[in-house]
């Protein structure tokens, strides 16, 4: 990735939007053309840090497990 100077207002707005959408730092990095570390540091300095990837993954896995359990439960009540 090339070196960047200061953050533009549009980049900051996009970064805030990505954090609010619970995007990963890697996704924001790709969208903004900056390093992962750069977007993490900037988001934290703005007071809107990224949700740690482990927490996002754990929440997704919990939702998937709950969905699977309810599907199995529904299937067993039909039989």
N, CA, C and O atoms as a printed pandas DataFrame, in Angstrom:
     atom_number atom_name residue_name chain_id  residue_number  x_coord  y_coord  z_coord
0              1         N          UNK        A               1    0.843   -1.176    0.000
1              2        CA          UNK        A               1    0.000    0.000    0.000
2              3         C          UNK        A               1    0.890    1.242    0.000
3              4         O          UNK        A               1    1.964    1.268    0.601
4              5         N          UNK        A               2    0.410    2.248   -0.684
5              6        CA          UNK        A               2    1.204    3.463   -0.744
6              7         C          UNK        A               2    1.041    4.279    0.535
7              8         O          UNK        A               2    0.086    4.102    1.291
8              9         N          UNK        A               3    1.976    5.153    0.750
9             10        CA          UNK        A               3    1.908    6.009    1.932
10            11         C          UNK        A               3    0.843    7.077    1.737
11            12         O          UNK        A               3    0.677    7.617    0.644
12            13         N          UNK        A               4    0.141    7.364    2.789
13            14        CA          UNK        A               4   -0.887    8.401    2.764
14            15         C          UNK        A               4   -0.500    9.502    3.736
15            16         O          UNK        A               4    0.254    9.280    4.683
16            17         N          UNK        A               5   -1.011   10.649    3.492
17            18        CA          UNK        A               5   -0.798   11.762    4.406
18            19         C          UNK        A               5   -1.952   11.845    5.383
19            20         O          UNK        A               5   -2.356   10.851    5.987
20            21         N          UNK        A               6   -2.462   13.027    5.523
21            22        CA          UNK        A               6   -3.564   13.268    6.449
22            23         C          UNK        A               6   -4.843   12.599    5.960
23            24         O          UNK        A               6   -5.011   12.330    4.770
24            25         N          UNK        A               7   -5.721   12.342    6.889
25            26        CA          UNK        A               7   -7.011   11.749    6.570
26            27         C          UNK        A               7   -7.944   12.857    6.085
27            28         O          UNK        A               7   -7.992   13.935    6.677
28            29         N          UNK        A               8   -8.673   12.594    5.024
29            30        CA          UNK        A               8   -9.651   13.569    4.536
30            31         C          UNK        A               8  -10.949   13.406    5.320
31            32         O          UNK        A               8  -11.161   12.395    5.988
32            33         N          UNK        A               9  -11.807   14.407    5.230
33            34        CA          UNK        A               9  -13.103   14.341    5.909
34            35         C          UNK        A               9  -13.924   13.168    5.383
35            36         O          UNK        A               9  -14.626   12.504    6.145
36            37         N          UNK        A              10  -13.834   12.918    4.089
37            38        CA          UNK        A              10  -14.581   11.800    3.493
38            39         C          UNK        A              10  -14.069   10.462    4.021
39            40         O          UNK        A              10  -14.861    9.563    4.303
40            41         N          UNK        A              11  -12.757   10.327    4.154
41            42        CA          UNK        A              11  -12.184    9.082    4.685
42            43         C          UNK        A              11  -12.601    8.869    6.133
43            44         O          UNK        A              11  -12.915    7.747    6.531
44            45         N          UNK        A              12  -12.607    9.936    6.920
45            46        CA          UNK        A              12  -13.013    9.817    8.318
46            47         C          UNK        A              12  -14.482    9.433    8.427
47            48         O          UNK        A              12  -14.855    8.617    9.269
48            49         N          UNK        A              13  -15.310   10.019    7.579
49            50        CA          UNK        A              13  -16.731    9.679    7.589
50            51         C          UNK        A              13  -16.927    8.217    7.203
51            52         O          UNK        A              13  -17.729    7.515    7.819
52            53         N          UNK        A              14  -16.203    7.756    6.195
53            54        CA          UNK        A              14  -16.298    6.360    5.757
54            55         C          UNK        A              14  -15.804    5.420    6.849
55            56         O          UNK        A              14  -16.388    4.358    7.065
56            57         N          UNK        A              15  -14.732    5.803    7.539
57            58        CA          UNK        A              15  -14.210    4.984    8.631
58            59         C          UNK        A              15  -15.251    4.861    9.738
59            60         O          UNK        A              15  -15.496    3.764   10.239
60            61         N          UNK        A              16  -15.859    5.970   10.119
61            62        CA          UNK        A              16  -16.905    5.926   11.152
62            63         C          UNK        A              16  -18.063    5.029   10.716
63            64         O          UNK        A              16  -18.591    4.251   11.511
64            65         N          UNK        A              17  -18.447    5.145    9.456
65            66        CA          UNK        A              17  -19.537    4.327    8.926
66            67         C          UNK        A              17  -19.192    2.843    9.001
67            68         O          UNK        A              17  -20.023    2.030    9.404
68            69         N          UNK        A              18  -17.986    2.495    8.621
69            70        CA          UNK        A              18  -17.563    1.094    8.654
70            71         C          UNK        A              18  -17.546    0.549   10.074
71            72         O          UNK        A              18  -17.944   -0.592   10.309
72            73         N          UNK        A              19  -17.084    1.365   11.026
73            74        CA          UNK        A              19  -17.068    0.921   12.423
74            75         C          UNK        A              19  -18.501    0.716   12.917
75            76         O          UNK        A              19  -18.786   -0.267   13.602
76            77         N          UNK        A              20  -19.408    1.643   12.570
77            78        CA          UNK        A              20  -20.812    1.515   12.987
78            79         C          UNK        A              20  -21.464    0.276   12.387
79            80         O          UNK        A              20  -22.334   -0.336   13.007
80            81         N          UNK        A              21  -21.042   -0.093   11.180
81            82        CA          UNK        A              21  -21.570   -1.286   10.522
82            83         C          UNK        A              21  -20.929   -2.572   11.043
83            84         O          UNK        A              21  -21.234   -3.666   10.569
84            85         N          UNK        A              22  -20.046   -2.424   12.015
85            86        CA          UNK        A              22  -19.319   -3.541   12.618
86            87         C          UNK        A              22  -18.437   -4.272   11.606
87            88         O          UNK        A              22  -18.271   -5.491   11.665
88            89         N          UNK        A              23  -17.883   -3.503   10.689
89            90        CA          UNK        A              23  -16.932   -4.070    9.725
90            91         C          UNK        A              23  -15.633   -4.365   10.459
91            92         O          UNK        A              23  -15.348   -3.773   11.500
92            93         N          UNK        A              24  -14.862   -5.268    9.918
93            94        CA          UNK        A              24  -13.563   -5.581   10.510
94            95         C          UNK        A              24  -12.559   -4.507   10.112
95            96         O          UNK        A              24  -12.768   -3.763    9.154
96            97         N          UNK        A              25  -11.475   -4.441   10.860
97            98        CA          UNK        A              25  -10.410   -3.503   10.525
98            99         C          UNK        A              25   -9.812   -3.861    9.167
99           100         O          UNK        A              25   -9.399   -2.973    8.422
100          101         N          UNK        A              26   -9.763   -5.138    8.841
101          102        CA          UNK        A              26   -9.228   -5.570    7.548
102          103         C          UNK        A              26  -10.116   -5.081    6.406
103          104         O          UNK        A              26   -9.619   -4.646    5.367
104          105         N          UNK        A              27  -11.420   -5.156    6.604
105          106        CA          UNK        A              27  -12.339   -4.679    5.569
106          107         C          UNK        A              27  -12.216   -3.170    5.396
107          108         O          UNK        A              27  -12.204   -2.669    4.272
108          109         N          UNK        A              28  -12.125   -2.445    6.510
109          110        CA          UNK        A              28  -11.966   -0.993    6.442
110          111         C          UNK        A              28  -10.651   -0.630    5.774
111          112         O          UNK        A              28  -10.580    0.325    5.000
112          113         N          UNK        A              29   -9.624   -1.386    6.074
113          114        CA          UNK        A              29   -8.320   -1.160    5.471
114          115         C          UNK        A              29   -8.399   -1.267    3.956
115          116         O          UNK        A              29   -7.862   -0.426    3.236
116          117         N          UNK        A              30   -9.069   -2.299    3.481
117          118        CA          UNK        A              30   -9.210   -2.498    2.042
118          119         C          UNK        A              30  -10.064   -1.399    1.413
119          120         O          UNK        A              30   -9.756   -0.918    0.323
120          121         N          UNK        A              31  -11.128   -1.004    2.095
121          122        CA          UNK        A              31  -12.031    0.008    1.562
122          123         C          UNK        A              31  -11.363    1.383    1.480
123          124         O          UNK        A              31  -11.650    2.173    0.580
124          125         N          UNK        A              32  -10.476    1.651    2.428
125          126        CA          UNK        A              32   -9.841    2.967    2.486
126          127         C          UNK        A              32   -8.454    3.001    1.858
127          128         O          UNK        A              32   -7.880    4.075    1.672
128          129         N          UNK        A              33   -7.919    1.843    1.534
129          130        CA          UNK        A              33   -6.581    1.795    0.943
130          131         C          UNK        A              33   -5.484    2.171    1.917
131          132         O          UNK        A              33   -4.470    2.752    1.533
132          133         N          UNK        A              34   -5.693    1.837    3.174
133          134        CA          UNK        A              34   -4.701    2.103    4.231
134          135         C          UNK        A              34   -4.410    0.803    4.966
135          136         O          UNK        A              34   -5.121   -0.188    4.798
136          137         N          UNK        A              35   -3.367    0.814    5.777
137          138        CA          UNK        A              35   -3.011   -0.401    6.505
138          139         C          UNK        A              35   -4.024   -0.674    7.615
139          140         O          UNK        A              35   -4.747    0.220    8.056
140          141         N          UNK        A              36   -4.055   -1.917    8.050
141          142        CA          UNK        A              36   -4.958   -2.297    9.141
142          143         C          UNK        A              36   -4.609   -1.513   10.402
143          144         O          UNK        A              36   -5.495   -1.014   11.096
144          145         N          UNK        A              37   -3.343   -1.412   10.688
145          146        CA          UNK        A              37   -2.910   -0.676   11.888
146          147         C          UNK        A              37   -3.351    0.777   11.808
147          148         O          UNK        A              37   -3.806    1.343   12.802
148          149         N          UNK        A              38   -3.220    1.388   10.627
149          150        CA          UNK        A              38   -3.602    2.798   10.471
150          151         C          UNK        A              38   -5.082    3.012   10.759
151          152         O          UNK        A              38   -5.448    3.965   11.447
152          153         N          UNK        A              39   -5.941    2.128   10.236
153          154        CA          UNK        A              39   -7.374    2.313   10.475
154          155         C          UNK        A              39   -7.736    2.004   11.922
155          156         O          UNK        A              39   -8.631    2.638   12.480
156          157         N          UNK        A              40   -7.059    1.045   12.537
157          158        CA          UNK        A              40   -7.325    0.754   13.947
158          159         C          UNK        A              40   -6.945    1.935   14.828
159          160         O          UNK        A              40   -7.703    2.320   15.718
160          161         N          UNK        A              41   -5.779    2.507   14.584
161          162        CA          UNK        A              41   -5.309    3.633   15.393
162          163         C          UNK        A              41   -6.218    4.843   15.196
163          164         O          UNK        A              41   -6.585    5.508   16.165
164          165         N          UNK        A              42   -6.582    5.130   13.950
165          166        CA          UNK        A              42   -7.424    6.296   13.679
166          167         C          UNK        A              42   -8.800    6.118   14.295
167          168         O          UNK        A              42   -9.338    7.056   14.883
168          169         N          UNK        A              43   -9.379    4.928   14.171
169          170        CA          UNK        A              43  -10.699    4.683   14.757
170          171         C          UNK        A              43  -10.658    4.853   16.268
171          172         O          UNK        A              43  -11.565    5.441   16.857
172          173         N          UNK        A              44   -9.619    4.345   16.885
173          174        CA          UNK        A              44   -9.490    4.486   18.335
174          175         C          UNK        A              44   -9.312    5.946   18.730
175          176         O          UNK        A              44   -9.876    6.389   19.730
176          177         N          UNK        A              45   -8.533    6.696   17.957
177          178        CA          UNK        A              45   -8.311    8.112   18.280
178          179         C          UNK        A              45   -9.593    8.930   18.104
179          180         O          UNK        A              45   -9.754    9.972   18.739
180          181         N          UNK        A              46  -10.501    8.468   17.249
181          182        CA          UNK        A              46  -11.785    9.141   17.057
182          183         C          UNK        A              46  -12.800    8.752   18.131
183          184         O          UNK        A              46  -13.890    9.321   18.201
184          185         N          UNK        A              47  -12.434    7.784   18.961
185          186        CA          UNK        A              47  -13.341    7.331   20.014
186          187         C          UNK        A              47  -14.321    6.280   19.535
187          188         O          UNK        A              47  -15.308    5.993   20.212
188          189         N          UNK        A              48  -14.054    5.699   18.365
189          190        CA          UNK        A              48  -14.921    4.661   17.820
190          191         C          UNK        A              48  -14.088    3.447   17.423
191          192         O          UNK        A              48  -13.960    3.141   16.237
192          193         N          UNK        A              49  -13.519    2.754   18.415
193          194        CA          UNK        A              49  -12.652    1.618   18.072
194          195         C          UNK        A              49  -13.451    0.467   17.468
195          196         O          UNK        A              49  -14.655    0.337   17.692
196          197         N          UNK        A              50  -12.758   -0.355   16.706
197          198        CA          UNK        A              50  -13.369   -1.541   16.123
198          199         C          UNK        A              50  -13.675   -2.549   17.218
199          200         O          UNK        A              50  -12.953   -2.640   18.211
200          201         N          UNK        A              51  -14.753   -3.307   17.032
201          202        CA          UNK        A              51  -15.053   -4.415   17.932
202          203         C          UNK        A              51  -13.990   -5.474   17.647
203          204         O          UNK        A              51  -13.734   -5.788   16.484
204          205         N          UNK        A              52  -13.368   -6.027   18.684
205          206        CA          UNK        A              52  -12.344   -7.050   18.441
206          207         C          UNK        A              52  -12.896   -8.212   17.604
207          208         O          UNK        A              52  -14.032   -8.646   17.794
208          209         N          UNK        A              53  -12.087   -8.692   16.695
209          210        CA          UNK        A              53  -12.505   -9.754   15.779
210          211         C          UNK        A              53  -12.977  -10.997   16.532
211          212         O          UNK        A              53  -13.900  -11.680   16.087
212          213         N          UNK        A              54  -12.357  -11.286   17.651
213          214        CA          UNK        A              54  -12.772  -12.467   18.421
214          215         C          UNK        A              54  -14.208  -12.336   18.917
215          216         O          UNK        A              54  -14.963  -13.308   18.917
216          217         N          UNK        A              55  -14.579  -11.127   19.341
217          218        CA          UNK        A              55  -15.951  -10.918   19.820
218          219         C          UNK        A              55  -16.942  -11.027   18.671
219          220         O          UNK        A              55  -18.013  -11.613   18.831
220          221         N          UNK        A              56  -16.598  -10.475   17.525
221          222        CA          UNK        A              56  -17.478  -10.592   16.362
222          223         C          UNK        A              56  -17.661  -12.042   15.960
223          224         O          UNK        A              56  -18.776  -12.479   15.675
224          225         N          UNK        A              57  -16.560  -12.791   15.936
225          226        CA          UNK        A              57  -16.610  -14.206   15.563
226          227         C          UNK        A              57  -17.431  -14.995   16.573
227          228         O          UNK        A              57  -18.232  -15.847   16.186
228          229         N          UNK        A              58  -17.245  -14.724   17.864
229          230        CA          UNK        A              58  -17.985  -15.446   18.900
230          231         C          UNK        A              58  -19.485  -15.171   18.780
231          232         O          UNK        A              58  -20.296  -16.085   18.932
232          233         N          UNK        A              59  -19.853  -13.932   18.513
233          234        CA          UNK        A              59  -21.268  -13.589   18.357
234          235         C          UNK        A              59  -21.863  -14.281   17.136
235          236         O          UNK        A              59  -22.984  -14.788   17.192
236          237         N          UNK        A              60  -21.116  -14.304   16.033
237          238        CA          UNK        A              60  -21.603  -14.964   14.823
238          239         C          UNK        A              60  -21.785  -16.456   15.056
239          240         O          UNK        A              60  -22.793  -17.032   14.647
240          241         N          UNK        A              61  -20.814  -17.087   15.713
241          242        CA          UNK        A              61  -20.911  -18.521   15.981
242          243         C          UNK        A              61  -22.069  -18.833   16.920
243          244         O          UNK        A              61  -22.733  -19.857   16.762
244          245         N          UNK        A              62  -22.318  -17.965   17.890
245          246        CA          UNK        A              62  -23.439  -18.175   18.806
246          247         C          UNK        A              62  -24.767  -18.088   18.060
247          248         O          UNK        A              62  -25.673  -18.886   18.302
248          249         N          UNK        A              63  -24.881  -17.113   17.147
249          250        CA          UNK        A              63  -26.104  -16.996   16.352
250          251         C          UNK        A              63  -26.310  -18.227   15.479
251          252         O          UNK        A              63  -27.424  -18.738   15.367
252          253         N          UNK        A              64  -25.230  -18.701   14.861
253          254        CA          UNK        A              64  -25.327  -19.875   14.003
254          255         C          UNK        A              64  -25.712  -21.111   14.801
255          256         O          UNK        A              64  -26.508  -21.928   14.337
256          257         N          UNK        A              65  -25.155  -21.254   15.993
257          258        CA          UNK        A              65  -25.473  -22.410   16.838
258          259         C          UNK        A              65  -26.927  -22.362   17.275
259          260         O          UNK        A              65  -27.612  -23.385   17.276
260          261         N          UNK        A              66  -27.403  -21.174   17.648
261          262        CA          UNK        A              66  -28.793  -21.041   18.062
262          263         C          UNK        A              66  -29.735  -21.361   16.904
263          264         O          UNK        A              66  -30.767  -22.005   17.091
264          265         N          UNK        A              67  -29.373  -20.911   15.728
265          266        CA          UNK        A              67  -30.186  -21.188   14.551
266          267         C          UNK        A              67  -30.223  -22.688   14.257
267          268         O          UNK        A              67  -31.275  -23.240   13.934
268          269         N          UNK        A              68  -29.082  -23.332   14.371
269          270        CA          UNK        A              68  -28.998  -24.766   14.120
270          271         C          UNK        A              68  -29.805  -25.544   15.156
271          272         O          UNK        A              68  -30.506  -26.495   14.812
272          273         N          UNK        A              69  -29.709  -25.144   16.419
273          274        CA          UNK        A              69  -30.465  -25.823   17.478
274          275         C          UNK        A              69  -31.966  -25.693   17.259
275          276         O          UNK        A              69  -32.710  -26.657   17.442
276          277         N          UNK        A              70  -32.413  -24.495   16.864
277          278        CA          UNK        A              70  -33.846  -24.319   16.643
278          279         C          UNK        A              70  -34.315  -25.113   15.426
279          280         O          UNK        A              70  -35.441  -25.609   15.409
280          281         N          UNK        A              71  -33.465  -25.236   14.410
281          282        CA          UNK        A              71  -33.817  -26.028   13.233
282          283         C          UNK        A              71  -33.941  -27.505   13.601
283          284         O          UNK        A              71  -34.856  -28.189   13.142
284          285         N          UNK        A              72  -33.029  -27.990   14.420
285          286        CA          UNK        A              72  -33.074  -29.389   14.860
286          287         C          UNK        A              72  -34.297  -29.614   15.727
287          288         O          UNK        A              72  -34.966  -30.639   15.594
288          289         N          UNK        A              73  -34.602  -28.675   16.613
289          290        CA          UNK        A              73  -35.767  -28.774   17.481
290          291         C          UNK        A              73  -37.047  -28.810   16.647
291          292         O          UNK        A              73  -37.936  -29.622   16.906
292          293         N          UNK        A              74  -37.142  -27.937   15.652
293          294        CA          UNK        A              74  -38.322  -27.904   14.790
294          295         C          UNK        A              74  -38.474  -29.231   14.034
295          296         O          UNK        A              74  -39.582  -29.745   13.882
296          297         N          UNK        A              75  -37.372  -29.763   13.574
297          298        CA          UNK        A              75  -37.383  -31.010   12.826
298          299         C          UNK        A              75  -37.837  -32.163   13.712
299          300         O          UNK        A              75  -38.567  -33.040   13.250
300          301         N          UNK        A              76  -37.420  -32.179   14.980
301          302        CA          UNK        A              76  -37.792  -33.271   15.884
302          303         C          UNK        A              76  -39.259  -33.185   16.299
303          304         O          UNK        A              76  -39.876  -34.213   16.576
304          305         N          UNK        A              77  -39.823  -31.990   16.347
305          306        CA          UNK        A              77  -41.248  -31.871   16.707
306          307         C          UNK        A              77  -42.164  -32.276   15.560
307          308         O          UNK        A              77  -43.313  -32.656   15.783
308          309         N          UNK        A              78  -41.657  -32.195   14.336
309          310        CA          UNK        A              78  -42.441  -32.608   13.163
310          311         C          UNK        A              78  -42.499  -34.123   13.019
311          312         O          UNK        A              78  -43.462  -34.666   12.479
312          313         N          UNK        A              79  -41.467  -34.797   13.503
313          314        CA          UNK        A              79  -41.376  -36.252   13.309
314          315         C          UNK        A              79  -42.286  -37.021   14.233
315          316         O          UNK        A              79  -42.318  -38.251   14.185
